[in-house]
């Protein structure tokens, strides 16, 4: 009751909510390989940005430093939201993908920034 009036439940909203729950339950768990690939790619990009940022900072390249800093911040925000969303992201495949992706991203970024920044 609100203000002395009885509020009838909205049947359409209840039906939509039940349908949404059923759809989510049908989706099930994401495969371990997909989780690994997602986190490998995500950390690859993040660590590539971190290395590129460090090299730009050390060489005094203001525009590159600003751009990579902003991209790192955006990625960190997105990762936090993505990590909180699902339990599939708290697993061994996610951990291994993060570790391998981060290391690989750093190595590739060193090579690419040598070419892009010179030296």
Secondary structure as GFF3:
##gff-version 3
##sequence-region A 1 119
A	DSSP	alpha_helix	11	27	.	.	.	ID=ss1
A	DSSP	alpha_helix	32	59	.	.	.	ID=ss2
A	DSSP	alpha_helix	62	85	.	.	.	ID=ss3
A	DSSP	three_ten_helix	87	89	.	.	.	ID=ss4
A	DSSP	alpha_helix	92	117	.	.	.	ID=ss5
###
